[in-house]
Amino acid sequence: MDVHTTAVLPRPRFDRDVSDTQRSLRVDATLLVCLLRDFDDASITVVDDAGAVASWARVGDLASPLDHLQHDAGEGPCLDALRDGRLVLAPRIRHDGRWPAYVAAGVGIGLRSQLAMPVRWRDDMLLGALNLYSTTHDDIDASAPVVAGVVAGQVGRSLASFREIEALDRALAERTVIGQACGLVMGRLDLDPDHAFEHLRRRAAAQGRALVLVAQEMVLTSDPRPG
């Protein structure tokens, strides 16, 4: 999915929180491969509000290429776990016909079995998936989903906390740029704060655009006149 950025919004203060969260997730991924010795590689895939996916933590040499193979092919246990919100087990994956393109490529670099566990928060918010890859075992032990489920709960708490901080920071940034636009309108058109905001709101309505986008453009061009 396309990701749009602008030059006007203040730089997000949650950059540090992204790094902290990613480090925390890498600890969780490392814990998985320590507890489940049949798996050599692990990753944690995160899905954002727009549905875009990204790997935020990887452990092992094959976690990155196997993640990318699924994303590029548009198929695989990880994507099924994200789409359906359910645990996906793929023992003896070379014989699994659900993901032909991914399996052919994955087996070619050593994949033998895989587990994908959705990460949820309070059962109604899908935040990502845990991915466990094995290059040494064809079968998946019955304890693996239990352990992965416990770690998924911990990961869900971390991601939910990050989402909350991100949303608050984005809201603050949007309020800041709207305030800047209102200040520009007040100075150039000699309006009070309420009428300046109404001027901005009417301009957004006339253009059929979001208020914050019109405010960004106004600040960027220093043009408070009706568009």
C-alpha positions in Angstrom: 0.0 0.0 0.0 1.1 3.5 -0.7 2.4 5.5 2.2 2.1 9.3 2.0 4.4 11.6 3.9 4.4 15.4 4.1 7.0 18.0 4.8 4.9 20.2 7.1 4.0 17.9 10.0 6.6 18.1 12.8 8.9 15.2 12.9 7.2 12.4 15.0 8.6 12.2 18.5 7.8 8.5 18.6 11.0 7.6 16.5 12.6 6.5 19.8 9.5 4.5 20.7 9.8 2.7 17.3 13.4 1.7 18.1 12.5 0.7 21.7 9.6 -1.4 20.5 11.7 -3.1 17.8 14.4 -4.0 20.3 11.7 -5.4 22.6 10.3 -7.5 19.8 13.7 -8.8 18.9 14.0 -10.0 22.5 10.7 -11.8 22.1 11.8 -13.4 18.9 15.0 -14.5 20.5 13.0 -16.0 23.4 11.0 -18.0 20.9 13.9 -19.8 19.3 15.5 -20.4 22.8 12.3 -22.0 24.1 11.4 -23.9 20.9 14.7 -25.5 19.9 13.2 -27.2 16.9 13.0 -23.8 15.2 16.1 -22.0 14.0 14.7 -18.7 12.9 11.9 -16.3 14.0 10.5 -13.0 13.0 7.7 -10.7 14.1 5.6 -9.1 11.3 3.7 -5.9 12.2 0.6 -4.7 10.3 -0.3 -1.0 10.5 -3.7 0.7 10.4 -3.6 0.8 6.5 -2.9 -3.0 6.3 0.7 -2.6 5.3 3.0 -5.2 6.7 6.7 -5.0 7.8 9.1 -7.2 9.7 10.2 -5.5 12.9 12.3 -8.2 14.4 14.2 -11.1 13.0 16.4 -13.8 14.5 18.4 -16.2 12.4 19.9 -16.1 8.9 16.8 -17.2 7.0 14.2 -15.1 8.8 14.6 -12.1 6.5 14.7 -14.0 3.2 11.7 -16.1 4.2 9.7 -13.1 5.3 10.5 -11.4 2.0 9.6 -14.5 -0.1 6.1 -14.5 1.5 5.6 -10.7 1.0 6.8 -10.9 -2.6 4.8 -14.0 -3.5 1.7 -12.7 -1.7 1.2 -16.0 0.0 2.5 -18.1 2.9 1.7 -19.0 6.5 2.4 -15.5 7.8 0.0 -13.8 5.4 -2.7 -16.4 6.0 -2.3 -15.8 9.8 -2.7 -12.1 9.1 -5.7 -12.5 6.8 -7.6 -15.0 8.7 -6.5 -14.2 12.3 -5.7 -17.8 13.1 -2.8 -20.1 13.9 -1.2 -21.7 10.8 0.9 -24.8 11.1 2.9 -26.1 8.2 4.8 -29.3 9.1 6.6 -31.0 6.3 6.1 -27.9 4.3 7.6 -29.3 1.1 4.5 -31.4 0.7 2.1 -28.5 1.4 0.1 -27.3 -1.6 -1.4 -24.2 -0.1 1.4 -21.8 -1.1 3.1 -23.3 -4.2 5.3 -20.3 -5.2 6.5 -19.7 -1.6 7.1 -23.3 -0.7 9.2 -23.9 -3.8 11.4 -20.9 -3.0 11.5 -21.5 0.7 12.3 -25.2 0.5 15.0 -24.2 -2.0 16.9 -22.3 0.8 16.3 -25.0 3.4 12.8 -24.5 4.9 11.3 -27.7 6.4 8.5 -26.5 8.6 6.8 -23.3 9.7 4.4 -21.9 12.3 2.6 -18.5 12.1 0.7 -17.2 15.1 -1.5 -14.0 14.8 -0.8 -11.3 17.4 -3.9 -9.7 18.8 -4.8 -7.2 21.5 -7.9 -7.9 23.5 -9.1 -10.4 20.8 -10.4 -7.7 18.5 -7.3 -5.9 17.2 -4.9 -7.8 14.8 -1.5 -6.2 15.2 0.8 -8.7 13.4 2.1 -12.3 13.5 4.9 -14.4 15.0 6.8 -16.5 12.4 8.8 -19.6 13.4 10.9 -21.3 10.7 12.7 -24.7 11.0 15.5 -25.9 8.7 16.2 -29.0 10.9 12.8 -30.5 11.7 9.8 -31.5 9.5 7.4 -32.0 12.4 6.0 -29.3 14.8 5.9 -30.3 18.5 2.5 -29.9 20.2 4.0 -27.4 22.7 5.0 -24.9 20.0 1.6 -23.3 19.6 1.2 -23.0 23.4 4.6 -21.2 23.8 4.0 -19.1 20.7 0.6 -18.0 22.1 2.1 -16.9 25.4 4.8 -14.8 23.6 2.2 -13.4 21.2 0.3 -12.0 24.2 3.4 -10.2 25.3 4.1 -8.9 21.8 0.5 -7.7 21.6 0.9 -5.6 24.7 4.0 -4.0 23.4 2.5 -3.2 20.0 -0.7 -1.9 21.5 1.2 0.4 23.7 3.2 1.7 20.7 0.1 2.2 18.7 -1.4 4.3 21.5 1.7 6.5 21.7 1.9 6.8 17.9 -1.8 7.9 17.7 -1.4 10.5 20.4 1.8 11.9 18.8 0.2 12.1 15.4 -2.8 13.9 16.8 -0.5 16.4 18.5 1.4 17.0 15.2 -1.9 17.5 13.3 -3.2 20.0 16.0 0.1 21.8 15.7 -0.1 22.3 11.9 -3.7 23.3 12.1 -2.8 25.9 14.7 -0.1 27.2 12.5 -2.5 27.6 9.6 -5.1 29.3 11.8 -2.3 31.7 13.0 -1.5 32.5 9.3 -5.1 33.2 8.6 -5.5 35.4 11.6 -2.5 37.5 10.7 -3.2 37.8 7.0 -7.0 38.2 7.0 -7.4 39.9 10.4 -9.7 37.3 11.8 -10.1 36.1 15.4 -9.3 32.4 16.2 -12.8 31.1 15.8 -13.3 32.7 12.4 -9.9 31.7 11.3 -10.7 28.1 12.0 -14.0 28.4 10.2 -12.2 29.9 7.2 -9.9 26.9 7.2 -12.8 24.4 7.6 -14.7 26.0 4.7 -11.6 25.8 2.5 -11.2 22.1 3.3 -14.9 21.5 2.6 -14.8 23.4 -0.7 -11.9 21.3 -1.9 -13.3 18.0 -0.5 -10.0 17.4 1.4 -9.1 16.6 5.0 -8.6 19.7 7.2 -5.1 18.8 8.2 -4.0 18.4 4.5 -5.4 21.8 3.7 -3.6 23.3 6.7 -0.3 21.7 5.7 -0.6 23.2 2.2 -1.5 26.6 3.6 1.5 26.6 5.9 3.8 25.3 3.2 2.7 28.0 0.7 1.9 30.8 3.2 -1.3 31.3 1.3 -4.4 31.8 3.5 -6.7 32.8 0.7 -9.7 30.6 -0.3 -8.6 27.8 -2.7 
